Structures are given as structure tokens and as C-alpha cells.
């Protein structure tokens, strides 16, 4: 495997230009912080999620982060990792984490674009998957942090399969 510094493959144009079009097409608020960083806000059922995109031309990768409006206090952070692990076991793409500095819950995913053509469908799918996973697990994280449930109790309550119709 060649080192990154010896790879002479041209990196595609900055894919955040296309991401701007995708986010703008959804009608969401966004800000191009720098040429390699972009922030947006995505409204959803449980909260408005903070989206952050960072482009690394060297790696040919977009790092995508979706931040919850939930914070874990220092006393609950260690126990929160159990719930994060249980949730991550159920996902195919991306993973949950907690920011070590401020305790904000995050969904993270890196999208490798080296030698590929960035297309809007890929970005739309990435955002859609992230928001669906965040919405699916938000109640578990909230139960855990506000009701002080155990990780397995919070996950069980949030992912309760209902039978029949109300």
C-alpha cells in the first residue's frame, strides 16, 4: 500500500461545494466555515441536529458529524459508553460517540471519496442514514441521561416493538 505522500492520484474537486447544493436543496441553514469545513442545522422529530462536514483532500475523505442536543455530565459519561456500544452493535454505517471535552453525543461517519466521483445521491444517503439513526436512538440516550435508566433499560424502552394498532 503506497504512502499518502507518494500517491499521485488527483483528488477530486472539493466535494463540499456539492454538499452546499444538497443542504441548500433541503432548505436547511448552513455556513461554509472555511473552504474545508461546513456546518448545517437539520430539523427533526426529537431535536434540531447540528451537522458538521470536514473535507480532507490528503485523505480524500469527508468526516461527517451529527451532534445531538444532549450532553452527558462527567458522572454519567463512563456508563454512557455501554449504551453507545449497544447502539453501535445495531448499526451498519457510522457510529455514536461522545465528545470527551463537553459531553455532547455525536453520530460520526467518514466517507472515503478517493478515486470516486462525488454525487449528490451519496451525500443525501449519508445524511438520511445519520438522521434516521439519530432519531431511532435519541429516546434511548434521553432516557439514559434524564431518567437515569441503565443502558439496557434505556435501549429496551426506546426500541420497544409495538404490536397492533392504537
Secondary structure, 3 states (H helix, E strand, C coil): CCCHHHCCCCCCCCCHHHHHHHHHHCCCCEEEEECCEEEEEEECCCCEEEEEEEEECCCCEEEEEEEEEEECCHHHHHHHHHHHHHHHCCCCCCEEEECCCCCEEEEEEEEECCCCCCCHHHHHHHHHHHHHHHHHHHHHHHHHHHCCCCHHHHHHHHCCCCCCCC
